[in-house]
């Protein structure tokens, strides 16, 4: 049996509540981390970093932020891209005003600006919920994109209206700008995503996570047992927007290199919502699985004709790409409506009792 649990006894409450109650889960995580930190950099090209690895990590982090709000706290949001823009522009202004500041500090500080804006637009959640709250957050999306376009101070009065990332280094190692190595940027993004993901795993397993789940399942019952709904909902908006803001700063500084306001328009918000739903709401691992399907798979499909030696026009391949990805999304939602994370959980349960039937 692949997931043999015999002999793995739980003799204390700590071991029963461990992050990895089954030893095989820890082994699987070590294999994944070794692949990301060691194997991929050994064989990846510049195109692989820029088109596959870095975008998947950034979108996974953005989806994780949305999942905190929607999957764990049950608050619908369609303004994720706008909050990402707040983080990106905040990081840009911080590095402009304080040019000597370490980029890591600037990244984590930019998240606080996004969190503040998220809390401000999360105030309607105290009175409305469901689709009405989704429309309110959608309004924040349009307002923030308009603000990015009209407030020239945000982009330092640049004639093009875009923010451009300058060359920055950490201990003599260039990490941003046109001279930065894609491998260095990949490791930087991977490190940030790993730290934030580990922090969110622990946060969702603790008091705040249980509070958010209680509000998600039934807010009236949660209030009756003593949960402060205002604090619970606004804390979810704050944490979610903080993570999303960091993802937006990473996108501009370590992937795009420059950005215009329309980068953070409504299509990006919907794309992140799709990643969260396909991956599985209320799951940390689902964000990465959803990003692989939505972000990485189209890139791989575009490369298949060249690899197979088939001549297909780019326009035709684009249509084929949309049809294949769309069909896979529909298939996965029919097979397992709770997302890819639940699909993996079912496979894991089968492996635990294999070869015996369930």
C-alpha positions in Angstrom: 0.0 0.0 0.0 1.4 3.4 -1.0 0.0 5.2 2.0 0.6 2.5 4.6 -0.5 4.0 8.0 0.1 0.9 10.1 2.6 1.6 12.9 2.0 5.4 12.7 0.5 5.8 16.2 -0.9 9.0 17.6 -0.1 9.0 21.3 -0.4 12.8 22.0 -2.7 15.6 21.0 0.3 17.3 19.3 0.9 14.3 17.1 -2.8 14.0 16.3 -3.0 17.6 15.2 0.3 17.6 13.4 0.6 19.4 10.0 1.5 16.1 8.4 -0.3 13.3 10.4 0.8 10.7 7.8 4.5 10.3 7.1 3.9 9.9 3.3 2.5 13.4 3.1 5.8 14.8 4.4 7.7 12.7 1.9 5.6 13.9 -0.9 6.1 17.6 0.2 9.9 17.1 0.3 9.8 15.6 -3.2 7.8 18.6 -4.5 10.1 21.1 -2.8 13.2 19.3 -4.1 11.7 19.4 -7.6 11.0 23.1 -7.4 14.3 24.2 -5.7 16.7 21.7 -7.4 15.4 19.8 -10.4 13.6 22.5 -12.3 16.5 25.1 -12.1 18.9 22.4 -13.5 16.9 22.0 -16.8 14.7 25.1 -17.1 15.4 27.7 -19.8 14.7 31.4 -19.7 11.4 30.8 -21.5 10.4 28.2 -18.9 11.1 30.6 -16.1 9.2 33.5 -17.7 6.3 31.7 -19.3 5.7 28.8 -16.9 7.3 28.7 -13.5 7.1 32.3 -12.3 3.6 33.0 -13.6 2.3 29.8 -12.0 3.8 30.8 -8.6 2.4 34.3 -8.8 -1.1 33.3 -9.8 -1.0 30.6 -7.1 -0.2 33.2 -4.5 -3.0 35.5 -5.8 -5.5 32.6 -5.7 -4.4 31.8 -2.2 -5.2 35.3 -1.1 -8.7 35.0 -2.7 -9.2 31.6 -1.2 -8.6 33.0 2.3 -11.5 35.4 1.7 -13.9 33.2 -0.4 -12.9 29.6 0.4 -12.4 30.0 4.2 -14.5 33.0 5.1 -17.2 32.7 2.5 -17.1 36.3 1.3 -17.4 36.6 -2.5 -15.0 39.0 -4.2 -14.5 40.0 -7.8 -11.9 42.8 -7.2 -8.8 40.7 -6.7 -6.9 42.3 -9.6 -7.6 45.8 -8.2 -6.0 44.8 -4.9 -3.1 43.3 -6.8 -2.7 46.7 -8.5 -2.6 48.5 -5.1 0.2 46.2 -4.0 2.2 46.8 -7.2 1.8 50.6 -7.2 2.5 50.8 -3.5 5.7 48.8 -3.9 6.7 51.0 -6.8 6.2 54.2 -4.8 8.0 52.8 -1.8 11.0 51.9 -3.9 10.9 55.3 -5.5 10.7 57.3 -2.3 13.1 55.1 -0.5 15.5 53.9 -3.2 17.9 52.3 -0.7 15.2 50.1 0.9 15.6 46.3 0.6 13.1 45.0 -2.0 12.0 42.3 0.4 10.9 44.9 3.0 9.2 46.9 0.3 7.3 43.9 -0.9 5.9 43.1 2.6 5.2 46.7 3.3 3.2 47.1 0.1 0.9 44.3 1.3 -0.2 46.6 4.2 -1.4 49.2 1.8 -3.4 46.6 -0.1 -4.8 45.3 3.2 -6.0 48.7 4.2 -7.8 49.2 0.9 -9.2 45.7 1.2 -10.6 46.4 4.6 -12.2 49.7 3.4 -14.0 47.9 0.5 -14.8 45.0 2.8 -17.0 47.2 5.1 -20.1 46.5 3.0 -19.7 42.8 4.0 -21.0 43.8 7.4 -24.4 44.5 5.9 -24.6 42.5 2.6 -23.3 39.1 1.4 -23.5 36.8 -1.5 -23.8 38.2 -5.0 -24.5 41.7 -3.6 -21.1 41.7 -1.9 -19.6 40.4 -5.2 -21.0 43.4 -7.0 -19.6 45.7 -4.3 -16.1 44.3 -4.8 -16.6 44.5 -8.5 -17.2 48.2 -8.1 -13.9 48.5 -6.2 -12.2 46.8 -9.2 -13.4 49.5 -11.6 -12.7 52.3 -9.1 -9.1 51.2 -8.5 -8.3 50.8 -12.2 -9.7 54.3 -12.8 -7.5 55.6 -9.9 -4.4 54.0 -11.4 -5.1 55.7 -14.7 -6.0 59.2 -13.4 -3.7 59.7 -10.4 -0.5 60.6 -12.1 1.5 60.7 -8.8 1.2 56.9 -8.6 3.3 56.5 -11.8 5.6 59.5 -11.1 4.0 61.5 -13.9 5.4 59.2 -16.5 4.2 60.3 -20.0 3.3 56.7 -20.9 1.2 56.2 -17.8 3.1 53.0 -16.9 5.3 52.1 -14.0 8.7 50.7 -14.9 10.8 48.7 -12.6 14.4 49.8 -12.1 17.4 47.6 -11.4 17.6 46.6 -7.8 20.0 44.2 -6.0 20.2 42.3 -2.7 23.8 41.9 -1.4 25.2 42.6 -4.8 22.8 40.2 -6.6 20.6 41.8 -9.2 17.0 40.7 -8.7 14.9 43.2 -10.7 15.2 45.1 -13.9 16.3 44.0 -17.4 19.7 42.8 -16.1 18.2 40.3 -13.6 18.7 36.6 -14.2 15.4 34.7 -14.7 16.8 32.0 -12.3 17.4 34.5 -9.6 14.0 36.0 -10.0 12.5 32.5 -9.9 14.2 31.6 -6.7 13.1 34.9 -5.1 9.5 34.4 -6.1 9.6 30.8 -5.0 11.0 31.8 -1.6 8.3 34.4 -1.0 5.5 32.1 -2.1 6.9 29.3 0.1 7.1 31.5 3.2 3.6 33.0 2.7 2.0 29.6 1.9 3.5 28.1 5.1 2.2 31.0 7.1 -1.3 30.7 5.7 -1.4 26.9 6.3 -0.7 27.6 10.0 -3.1 30.5 10.1 -6.0 28.6 8.6 -5.4 25.7 11.0 -5.5 28.0 14.0 -8.1 30.3 15.7 -8.5 32.6 12.8 -9.1 29.7 10.4 -11.7 28.2 12.6 -13.4 31.6 13.0 -13.5 32.1 9.3 -15.0 28.7 8.6 -17.7 29.2 11.2 -18.7 32.5 9.5 -18.6 30.8 6.1 -20.8 27.9 7.2 -23.4 30.0 9.0 -22.7 33.5 10.2 -25.8 33.8 12.3 -24.9 30.7 14.3 -21.3 32.0 14.6 -22.5 35.2 16.0 -24.7 33.4 18.5 -21.8 31.5 19.9 -19.8 34.7 20.5 -17.8 35.3 17.3 -17.4 38.9 16.4 -18.6 39.0 12.8 -17.1 42.4 12.1 -13.7 41.4 13.3 -13.9 38.0 11.5 -15.0 39.4 8.1 -12.6 42.4 8.1 -9.7 40.2 9.2 -10.4 37.9 6.3 -10.4 40.9 3.9 -7.2 42.2 5.4 -5.3 39.0 5.2 -6.6 38.2 1.7 -5.8 41.7 0.4 -2.3 41.5 2.0 -1.4 38.3 0.2 -2.9 39.6 -3.1 -1.0 42.8 -2.8 2.3 40.9 -2.5 1.3 38.8 -5.5 0.7 42.0 -7.5 4.1 43.5 -6.5 5.8 40.2 -7.5 4.0 40.2 -10.8 5.3 43.6 -11.8 8.8 43.5 -10.2 9.8 39.9 -11.0 7.8 39.0 -14.0 6.4 41.8 -16.2 9.1 44.5 -15.4 6.6 47.2 -16.2 2.8 47.6 -16.0 0.0 49.8 -17.2 -3.4 50.2 -15.3 -5.2 47.9 -17.7 -3.0 45.0 -16.6 -5.1 44.8 -13.4 -8.5 45.0 -15.2 -11.5 42.7 -14.7 -10.2 39.7 -16.8 -7.4 39.1 -14.4 -9.9 39.0 -11.5 -12.0 36.4 -13.2 -9.0 34.4 -14.1 -8.0 34.2 -10.4 -11.5 33.3 -9.5 -11.4 30.4 -12.0 -8.1 29.2 -10.5 -9.6 29.2 -7.0 -12.7 27.4 -8.1 -11.0 24.8 -10.3 -8.4 24.2 -7.7 -10.9 23.9 -4.8 -12.3 26.5 -2.4 -11.0 26.2 1.1 -7.8 24.4 0.1 -4.2 25.6 0.0 -2.9 23.0 -2.4 -5.8 23.6 -4.8 -4.4 27.0 -5.7 -1.3 25.5 -7.2 -3.2 22.8 -9.0 -5.6 25.3 -10.4 -2.8 27.6 -11.5 -1.1 24.8 -13.3 -4.3 24.0 -15.3 -5.3 27.6 -16.1 -1.9 29.3 -16.5 0.6 26.6 -17.5 -1.4 24.2 -19.6 -2.2 26.8 -22.3 1.5 27.5 -22.7 2.3 23.8 -23.0 -0.5 23.3 -25.6 0.9 26.1 -27.7 4.3 24.4 -27.8 2.9 21.0 -28.8 2.6 21.6 -32.6 6.3 22.7 -32.8 7.4 19.7 -30.7 5.4 17.2 -32.8 6.4 18.9 -36.1 2.9 19.8 -37.0 2.2 23.0 -38.9 -0.8 24.8 -37.4 -1.5 28.6 -37.6 -1.3 30.6 -34.4 -4.9 31.7 -34.7 -6.1 28.1 -35.1 -4.0 27.0 -32.2 -5.4 29.7 -30.0 -8.9 28.4 -30.7 -7.8 24.8 -30.1 -6.2 25.9 -26.9 -9.4 27.5 -25.6 -11.5 24.5 -26.5 -9.1 22.0 -24.8 -8.7 24.0 -21.6 -12.4 24.7 -21.5 -13.3 21.0 -22.0 -10.9 20.0 -19.2 -12.4 22.5 -16.8 -15.9 21.3 -17.5 -14.8 17.7 -17.2 -13.0 18.3 -13.9 -16.0 20.1 -12.5 -18.4 17.3 -13.5 -16.1 14.6 -12.1 -15.4 16.5 -8.9 -17.3 19.8 -8.3 -15.2 20.6 -5.3 -12.1 21.1 -7.3 -8.8 19.4 -8.1 -7.8 19.4 -4.4 -10.8 17.2 -3.5 -9.9 15.0 -6.5 -6.5 14.5 -5.1 -8.0 13.8 -1.6 -10.1 11.0 -3.1 -7.0 9.5 -4.8 -5.1 9.7 -1.5 -8.0 7.9 0.3 -7.9 5.1 -2.3 -4.1 4.8 -1.9 -4.4 4.5 1.8 -6.6 1.4 1.6 -5.2 0.0 -1.7 -5.5 -2.9 -2.8 -8.7 -3.3 -0.8 -11.9 -1.9 -2.1 -13.8 0.8 -0.3 
